[in-house]
Amino acid sequence: MESVSAQLRTEQMKERMRLQKKLREIAKLEAQEVPLQTNQLAKIAQKQELQDALAALSSSATQIKVITASGNVVASIQMERSSTALDLLKVLAAKGLATLHRDQLLHKTVALKPNDILQQSDEIADTSIEVTLVRLTAASYPRHMMRSQIATSYLATGTSEGNVSLWDLRPGSNGKISFEGYIDAAVTCLEFSPDGNTLLTASQKRTAKLWSIESYECLRTFAVPAHTVDLDEIYGVYTAEFSPDGTRVVVGEIPGVSVYPNRESRRMNPCYEVDDGMSGHGATWSPAGDIIVPAGDFLAKEYGNQPLVFCAQTGTALQHLHFEVFADCGGLSFSPDGRFLWTVAEDYVCIWWSSNTPESNLPHDGSVTSDTPILFQSRSYLVDFSSAGLCALAARKLPRGRTNRGLPQAVSDLENGNEISMVDLDNDQETIWTRPVDSPVVSLKFQPHGSTLMVLTVDQPPCLWNVTDGVCLRAFGEHPSRRVIWSPDGTLLAFWNAFWNDYDGVVISVWNIEDGACLHTFEEVGDVTCASFW
């Protein structure tokens, strides 16, 4: 489809605006009750001429009928012939019929690019055109398009009663789809695949399930190998996470962590499956997808309850992340850019350069080394990374009689008390600022690719902080929340109270980050245990 020059389109818009302005001036003159001067009367005399000129320009408008792939008419809109496909998508998005990134327009079976003109100016014989609105599939997404550039459309939630729900967040839609599969078993975690076509869930029934977002059916079940009856009754699957490319799934279980292909239910390989193994509280992929670092109760005596780094392809232990605090690793994660890795053990945070951990393709002789140096340590209990090398830390007052439990004196230590600090890991781990808080902090979450930090405390409403100075920019609602997630594009927030729901009514709410408005409130059966945006 050929394009009308952008210059001609701009000139037409300027001329239309000029004519409309003159007609508005004439309307004001006609409304005056005082006698008009000669020049004012001359302007009024031009009214018909101006109206005819504007009508001639308006003749370039056409009726656009928008249909679905099945032939249903969803909209009939009058627009200029020189309007682009993006112009039409914006109109449809404002009506809640489409999104800018997940829908596409077809004209006569030809896919329109955003800047393609809807109809050529020389097609005067056509008084209307027909375009088809289609939803992009995963394979249709441009390779250069990052997940953070795709508009958020859905929220998935899991509950303590085993319910898994999918909520439609698009304007004008408040639909809910319920997935059937768990009975009397809490959903422990869930997340969307990188392409958004499937949803991965895990539960206390010692299974992880993969669901189709299109058909809402369970595609496959990743069943954790059975162990003793006592263990099966106590331990479920508490972590399930897609690899960065979406082709594999890591599942945290007992006695270790296992990797499964996305398209099969067979187990590829176990990580650290030995008699004196570990309980898999969690596991995370490196952003490159080559290594896996689990968290949990490490029982193997030779490693002294310390985290291990595993090859994601073979399940081989490659590196021992040693720190001098005798405590189980309760949480860990990589920074968004993959440069850093943090672990939390009791009230102590350790941060490593991830480049010091081995790559999956390195030769391995069966030994496990422990020469990965610690970049930074802090007596803290919450930590999060930004994509710009910043690290947010939360510290609390230690109970009376509590000691450092062997932590070296040289450790970069935060003052006792409830406070948040911002550390620049790229600038010699310099502390940029430290701010006291009046209530214990329960969550810290950086905005994806943004300059703000979401702070949740026990007694105060959620607050959005500026990362440069620690100033609170905005509070959300009137009640505190215990859990929060960001949408991948950084435009939405979801809050809920998990097992601390002390307030009647709202169980999970979705908020706009720009103006702090509450967009959606959803009620579930049972406490919300986990949630994920797409």
N, C-alpha and C positions, 0 to 999 in steps of 0.2 A: 504494500500500500504506500503510494507516494505521499510526500508531505508538502503542505503549504508552507511557504517560507515563514520563519518566526518573525521576520521584520514586518511582513504584511499583516500578520495577526496582531502585532503590537500596535501598528498604525490604526487598525480598525478599532481596537479597544480605546485608544486615546481619543479618536474622533467621536466615538459613542459617549465617552465621558464628557467631552466638550459640549456636545449637543444637549445632553441631559442637564448639565450645569446651566446653560442658557435658558432652557425651559423652566428650570426651577426659579431662576431670576425673574422670568416673565410672570410666573404664578404669584410671586411675592408682590410684583407691581400691580397685578390685577386685584389683589386682596387689599390694597391701600384705599382708604376712604378719602384722602386728600387729593386735590387736583394734580394730575400728572404733567410733567414738563414735556417739551417737544421731543427731546432725545429719548425719553422713557416711552412715549407713544410710538416712536419709530421702532423700538425694541419689540413692543407688543405686536406691531404689524408684521414682524418676521416669524411669528409663532407658527403659522401654517407651514411655512417653508422649512423651519427647523423640524417640525413633526414629520414632514414627508421625508426629509433626509434621514432621520432616525429610523423611520419605517423601512427605508431602503436597506439600511445596515442590518436591521432585524430580520430581513428576508433570508439572511445567511444562517438563521437558526433552523434546526431540524428536530424532529421527534425521535427520540432514541428509545427503543423497546429492549429491555433487558430480560433475558430468559435464562433458565437453568439448563443443564445438560439434558434433562428429561423433557424439556419443552415448556415448563411452567413459566408464566410471565410473573416476574417479581417486581418490576418497576417500569414506568413509562415517563420519561423525563425530556423536557425541551432544553436543548443546549445549542450553542453555536457549532456550526460545522467545523470550525477551526479548533474546537476543544480537543484535548488530548485524552488518551486512555487513562492517564493518571488523574485528570480533572474529573472524569466520570467515576473512577474508583473513590475519590474523595467524597463525592456526593453520596455514593452508595454507603460508604463507611459512616457518614453523618446520619444516615437513615437506619444504621444498624444492620445493613444487608451484606456487608463485605468488610474485609480488612485490607490494608494497603499492601501487606507483604505476603499474605497467605491465599490471595485470590488473584485470578487473571481473567482478562477479557479476550474473547475470540470474535473475529468478524469474518464470516464466510470461511470458517475452519482455520483461519490464519491467526496465530497468537499475536496480540498487539503488545508492543513494547510501551513502556510508560510515556514516551514522548511522541508516539505515533498519533497522527491526526485521525479523529473518528470518521470524518467524511471529507472528501476532496471538494473544494469550492466549485469545481466545474460540474459536479454531479447534481445539477439543478433539477433534473427530472425526478430525483428521489426526494419525496417529502418526509421520509422516515427511514431509519436504518435499524437493523436488529443485531444485537451483540449477545454473546453467550458468556455467562459468568460461571467460572469453574474454580474449584479449590485445588491449589497446588499439592501434588504428592511429594513425598520425601525425595524421590528421584528428580523432581522438577526444580528443586531449590538450586539457585546458582551456587557454585562451589565457593565463591568468594563471600557469600552471605553468612555472617556469624550468627549464632543463636541469639545474641543480644540485639540483633537488628530485626528480628521477627516479632511482630506484635503479639502480645500475650492474649490468649483466647480462652484458656481453660484453667481450672483449679481442681486438683484431685485431693481427696481427703480420705484418711483411714481412721477408724475408731476402735475403742476398747471392746466393742461388741462384735467386731469382725466385719463391719460395714466398709465397703469401698465405694466412693461416689465420685462422679465427674460432673463438675459445675461449669456451665457455659457462661463466660464473662462478657461476651460480645454485646454491644448496645442493643437493647430491646429483647434480649434473651436471658431468661433466668431458669433455663431447663436443667434438670438433674437426671443423670443416668446412674443407676445402681448396678454394681457388679456383684454377681452371686458366686460364692466360692468358699467363704470362711464362715464357720458356725461356732459360736462360743469360743473364739480365739482372737485375742487382740491383734490388730494390724500393727506391726512394729516399725515399718518404714515403707516408703514408696517413692518412686521417681519416674519421670518420663524418659523415654529413649531420646538420644540426641536428635533424631529426625521427627520426634513427636508422634510416631505412628503406634507406639506400644507403651504400656504402663507396667512397671515392675513393682510387685508388692511382696512383702514377707510377713510372716505371722508366727505366733507362739505354737502353731501346729507343726513346726519344724518343716515348713515348706515355703518356697518362693514361687510366685506365679507370674506369668507374662500374659498381659491382656491386650486385645486389639482395640484401639480407639475407634476404629471404623465400625466394627461389628459388635463390640462390647463383649466378645467371647474370650474365654481362657484359651490361649494358644498352646501353652505347655506349662507343666509343673516341674520345678526343680526340687526333687525330693531329697532331703538330707538323709544320709545313711543312718539306719537305726542303731541304737546303742542300748545300754541297759535301761530298764524300765524307769529307774529312779532318775536318770539323766534326762530321758525323753519327757518326763512329767515336769521337770524343773526348767529345762533350757529350751528355748525356741530359736528361730532364726532372727537375729536382731539387726542384721545388716544385709542389704542386697543392693548392689550398685553396678550400673553399666560401665563398661570401659569407655574411654573417650570417643572411640570410633563406633560404639554401639554394637560391636560384633560379639562381645563376651560379657559375662555376668560374674561378679565375685559375690560369694555368699558366706557370711560369717556363721559358723556353727561349732559344734563340739565333735571331734577334738581339734578342730582347726578351721581353716578357711579354704574353700574350694572354688574353682573357676569352671564355668560352664559355657559352651557355645550358645549364642543367642538363639540360633535356629534349631537346637537340639536339646534334649533333656539329659543326655549323658554327661558325666563329669569328665572334664579334660584332665585336670590334675588337682591334687590336694596340696595345700601349703602347710608344712609343719605338722603332718599327721603322724604323731608318734605316741607312745604310751604316756610319757610325761609331757603331754602337749599343752594346749591352751584352750580356754573358752573364748570363742570368737565374738567379742563385744562389738567389733567393727573392723572395717578394712577400707583402705582407700587406694585408688589408682594414682600413679603419677600422671601428669597431664599428657605425657608422651605415650602412656599406656604400656610401658616396658617393665615396670616394677610395681609390686603391691606391698603395702606396709599395713599389717594388721594391728589391732589394739585388743587388749583383753587381759585375762589372768594368765600370765606366762608361768607355767609350772616346771619347766625343764630346769633342773638345778644348775646345769653347766652355764646357763645364760642369766641366771639371777633375776628373773622376772623383768627382763628388758626387751624392748621391741626388736624385731628382726625384719630385714628387707628381703623380699623374695622376688625371684624371676617370674614374671607374669606368664611366660610361655611354658616353663618347665616345673614351676613350683619349688625350685631349689632355693634354699636359704643362702643369701649372698653376703649379707652384712649384719653385724650386731651393733645396734645403736645404744651405746653404753652411757648411762648417767649415774650419778652417785647418790640417788635417792632410792631407797628400797621400797618401792610401791608399784602397784599394777598400773599399766598404761591405760588410762580411762578414756582417751580421745586423741585424735591426730588428724592432720590434714596437710595437703600441699597448698602453697600460695597459688593464686590464679595463674600467674605466669610460670609456675613450676620451679622457681629458683630456690624456694625455701620449704622446709618441712618442719612442722611443730608437733610436739607431743605434750600431753598433760598427765602427770602422775601425782595424785593427791592435790596439793596446792602449789605444784611446781611446774613451770613451763620450760621446755628445752627447745631450742631452734637450731636446725642444721642447714648448711648449704646443701641443697639436693644434688648439686653437681659432684659432691663428694661421695654419693652413693653409687654403687656400680651399675653399669648398663647391662641389659639382659643378654647381650651377645658376647660378653666377656668370657673367656675360658674359666672354668671352675673346677678345682681339684678336690672338692668335698669339704674343705675347711671353711669356717666362718670367721671373718676378720672383725675386729672391733676398733678400727683406726679412724673412724669418722669423727672429726672434731666438732665440738659444740660451739656454735657461733655465739649464742646468747642464752642466758638463763635468768629466770625471774621467779620470785615467790608470788605466783598468781594462780588463779583457778579458771579463768576464761581468757581466750585469745582468738583473734581473727586477723587475717591478712588482707591488705588491699592489693590492687594490681600495680600500685606505684611504689612498692617496697615499704609500705607503712605497716606497723603492727600495733594493734590495740590490745591492751592488757587490763584485766580487772583484778584487784586484790581486796582481800577482806581481813578483818582483825582475826588473828589466830586465837582459839580458845585458851583459857588459862592452863598453864602447864605444858602447852604444845611447844615443841622445839623445832629447829630446822632439820632434824633427823639426818645429820651428816652432810648437809649442803655446804659446800666450801664457802669460806668468808668472802672470796673474791667475786661471788655471784652478784650480778646487777640486781639489787634488791629494792622492791617498792616498799614504801612506808606502810606500817600496819594500819588498817582501817579500810573503809569502803571507798575506793577511789579508782579512777580510770586513767591510764597513761597512754600516750601515743609515742611510739619509738620509730625512728627512721633507721631501718636496717641497712640502707645504702650509705649512710653517713656515720660510720663508726658506732652504730647502735645508739645514737644520741636520742635522749628523751626530749621530745618537742614540747610537751606540756603534760601536766598532771592535774586532774580535777577531782575534788572530793564529791561524793554523792551521799545523799541523806538516807539511802536505803540500799540493801545488798543488791548487787547486779546479778541478773539471772541470764542475760543474753547480750552478746555484742555481734553485730552484723554490718559489714561494710556494704554500701551500695555498689552493685556491679558497675565497674568502669566509672564510678562517680567520686564525689568529694565529700560524702556525708557518711555518718556512722549511726546506725540505729541502736539505741540503748534501752534495755528493758530492766526494770527494777521490781522489787517485791511490792512496794507500797505506792508507786507513782505511775501515771500513764506513760506509755511508750513515748520516747523523745528522740528527735532527729538532731544529731550534733554535727557541727562543722569540724572537719578533721584538722583544719589548719590551726584553730585556736580553742577547740573544745567548747564552743558556745552552743547552747541549745537553740535550734532554729524553729522548731515546731513540736507541739505535743499532739498526740492522736487520741481522741476520746477522753473519757473521764476516769476510766478504771485501768488498773495495771493488767498486763498480760504476761504470760510466762514463755510463750513461744512466738517466733516471728520468722517469716521467709520473705525474700525479695523475689519479684519476677525477674527472669533473666535479662529483660530489657531495662530494668531499674526504674520502671514507672509505677509499679504497684507494690503494696505490702499486704501481707495477710497476718493477722494476729489471732491467737487463741490461747486458752488457759490450760489445755491438757487435763491433768488430774487435779488442778487447783481451781476449778471453776466455782468461785465463791459468789459469782454474780449471775442472777437469773437473766434469761433472755438469750442474748447473742452468744453463740458458741464459737463461731469463726467469722471474721469480718475482713473485707478487702477495702483498702484505702488508696486514694490517689496521692502520689508523692508531691505533685506540684502545688495543689491547694489544700491538702490535708482533709479532703472530703471523703466520707465513707460511701463507697459505691455499692457494696453488697453486704448483706448479712445472711448467713446460712446457719440453719439449725440441723444438728445431726442426732442420731440415736446413740447415746453413749458419749463418752469423752473423746474428743479429737486427739489422736496420738501422733499424727503426722500429716503433712500436706506437701504438695508440690505444684508449681506453676508450669504451664506451657503456653 
